[in-house]
Amino acid sequence: MGQPLNSPQLQRIAITPAQQHDRHIDLNSQQIHYLSRVLRLKPGDRFIALNGQGQWWLAELADDTSATVLESIPIHTELSRSVILLVAMPKGNGMDDIVRQVTELGVATIVPLLSDRTLLHPSPHKLERWRRIAQEATEQSERQLIPTVTEPRSLGQAIETWNSETAHCYLCLARGSHPHLLGCLQTAQPQTPIVLATGPEGGWTPTEVDQAIAASYQPVSLGKRVLRTLTAPAMALALIAARLESDG
């Protein structure tokens, strides 16, 4: 008898639509190395293939370069609503941790922000690294969808795309008398996407706060303590995930 479909011993591998031809999967060089050299799988051994767009399959290694789809896996691990994170980029490699953590927690889209106080101006190499981390975190956390990591943009540019016309929008602030995010989520309309903006080291500037509020972003608190730039996104996503998943 084979391993159960949800067995933790079955490795998850993300594939692109171009790699799949009906029941045949062409493996790329990195996947071949990982499956055969790192995991030491042999023809006939099984793994789970996911396309990052909501579908999983039980697959069997056919030879050194390809695999065969055996059956579809009817498992749903995604949040009931799309969550878009507008995140002011921290300095150094802190964005790596943010991308990994919020992917595990269910984010759908990650928008790196160049805020007024942002010190990091990432290269295309950084962006590709974040997308690779999102894919790896998707595989590790057994998600069905790989989050989109967009090109960096300013808060103003992000607000033009993600605003109250199509989503519930929240601006996280560290200080001030603002309603808690969790309470706001309890009154949000079902099925509507959630947009969340977390600030840089030193916080949002008054101009950025005014800009967001003018676009109907609700200022919210994440609690009584001042959180680090690296902590706030994970805290916010954890609150959203807990709220959505407690609804069943």
URQUI-V139684 format. One record per residue. N is the residue number from 1. PHI is phi in whole degrees, -180 to 180 (999 if undefined). OMEGA is omega as a letter, one per 20 degrees, with the letter a starting at -180 (999 if undefined). D_LAST is the distance of its C-alpha to the last C-alpha in whole Angstrom. Layout:
N;PHI;OMEGA;D_LAST
N;PHI;OMEGA;D_LAST
//
This chain:
1;999;a;32
2;-77;r;31
3;-71;r;28
4;-59;a;24
5;-62;a;22
6;-98;a;20
7;-64;r;23
8;-66;a;24
9;-80;r;27
10;-87;a;27
11;-72;r;27
12;-96;r;25
13;-128;r;28
14;-85;r;27
15;-120;r;29
16;-97;r;30
17;-56;a;31
18;-69;a;34
19;-81;a;34
20;-104;r;33
21;-128;a;35
22;58;a;34
23;-101;a;33
24;-108;r;35
25;-120;r;34
26;-88;a;37
27;-87;r;36
28;-86;a;38
29;-62;r;40
30;-66;r;37
31;-67;r;35
32;-61;r;38
33;-62;a;39
34;-66;a;36
35;-71;a;36
36;-91;a;39
37;-94;a;41
38;-85;a;38
39;-84;a;36
40;59;r;39
41;-76;r;37
42;-122;r;40
43;-51;a;40
44;103;r;37
45;-76;a;35
46;-114;r;31
47;-152;r;29
48;-107;r;26
49;-103;r;26
50;-130;a;24
51;-98;r;25
52;71;a;23
53;-122;r;22
54;112;a;19
55;-119;r;21
56;-123;r;22
57;-139;r;25
58;-80;a;26
59;-124;a;30
60;-126;r;33
61;-66;a;36
62;-89;r;39
63;-155;a;41
64;-70;a;42
65;-127;a;41
66;-148;r;38
67;-140;a;35
68;-120;r;34
69;-76;r;31
70;-96;a;30
71;-165;r;27
72;-79;a;24
73;-112;a;20
74;-85;r;17
75;-118;r;15
76;-119;a;12
77;-121;a;12
78;-89;r;12
79;-66;a;10
80;-75;r;9
81;-133;r;12
82;-76;r;15
83;-117;r;17
84;-109;a;21
85;-106;r;22
86;-97;a;26
87;-123;r;28
88;-67;a;31
89;-73;r;33
90;-79;r;34
91;-76;r;38
92;68;a;38
93;-104;a;36
94;-61;a;33
95;-65;r;31
96;-57;a;30
97;-67;r;28
98;-61;a;26
99;-60;a;26
100;-63;a;25
101;-68;a;22
102;-72;r;20
103;-65;r;20
104;-59;a;19
105;-88;r;16
106;112;a;15
107;-61;r;18
108;-98;a;19
109;-139;r;22
110;-116;a;25
111;-114;r;28
112;-67;a;30
113;-105;r;32
114;-97;a;36
115;-80;a;36
116;-62;a;39
117;-108;r;39
118;-73;r;38
119;-99;a;41
120;-88;r;39
121;-124;a;40
122;-70;r;39
123;-87;r;41
124;-57;r;39
125;-62;r;39
126;-62;a;37
127;-61;r;34
128;-65;r;35
129;-63;r;34
130;-63;r;31
131;-67;r;30
132;-68;r;30
133;-63;r;29
134;-61;r;25
135;-66;a;26
136;-64;r;27
137;-68;r;24
138;-63;r;21
139;-62;a;23
140;-65;a;23
141;-90;r;19
142;62;r;18
143;-83;r;17
144;-98;a;18
145;-114;r;19
146;-86;a;22
147;-60;r;22
148;-83;r;25
149;-111;a;27
150;-83;r;30
151;-65;r;33
152;-60;r;34
153;-153;r;35
154;-79;r;35
155;-60;r;33
156;-60;r;35
157;-65;a;34
158;-66;a;31
159;-65;r;30
160;-63;a;32
161;-94;a;29
162;-112;a;26
163;-145;a;27
164;-71;r;25
165;-69;a;26
166;-129;a;23
167;-156;r;21
168;-86;a;20
169;-116;a;23
170;-131;r;23
171;-114;a;26
172;-81;r;26
173;-124;a;29
174;-81;a;30
175;-130;a;32
176;109;a;33
177;-93;a;31
178;-120;r;28
179;-63;r;24
180;-71;r;22
181;-55;a;19
182;-61;r;16
183;-65;r;18
184;-65;a;18
185;-65;a;15
186;-69;a;14
187;-105;a;16
188;-73;r;16
189;-67;r;15
190;-60;r;12
191;74;r;13
192;-78;r;16
193;-58;r;17
194;-116;r;17
195;-113;a;21
196;-130;r;22
197;-116;r;25
198;-115;a;27
199;-90;a;30
200;-87;r;33
201;-62;a;35
202;96;r;37
203;85;r;34
204;-68;r;35
205;-79;r;38
206;-55;r;38
207;-63;r;39
208;-66;r;36
209;-62;r;34
210;-62;a;36
211;-63;a;35
212;-68;a;31
213;-63;r;31
214;-63;r;34
215;-94;r;31
216;70;r;29
217;-80;r;27
218;-84;r;25
219;-66;a;27
220;-136;r;25
221;-106;r;25
222;-105;a;23
223;136;a;25
224;-81;a;28
225;-101;r;30
226;-85;a;31
227;-94;r;29
228;-69;r;31
229;-57;a;30
230;-78;a;29
231;-89;a;26
232;-58;a;25
233;-61;r;23
234;-66;r;21
235;-60;a;21
236;-64;r;19
237;-66;r;17
238;-64;r;16
239;-63;a;15
240;-65;a;13
241;-61;a;11
242;-62;r;10
243;-65;a;9
244;-67;a;7
245;-80;r;5
246;-73;r;5
247;-78;a;4
248;83;999;0
//
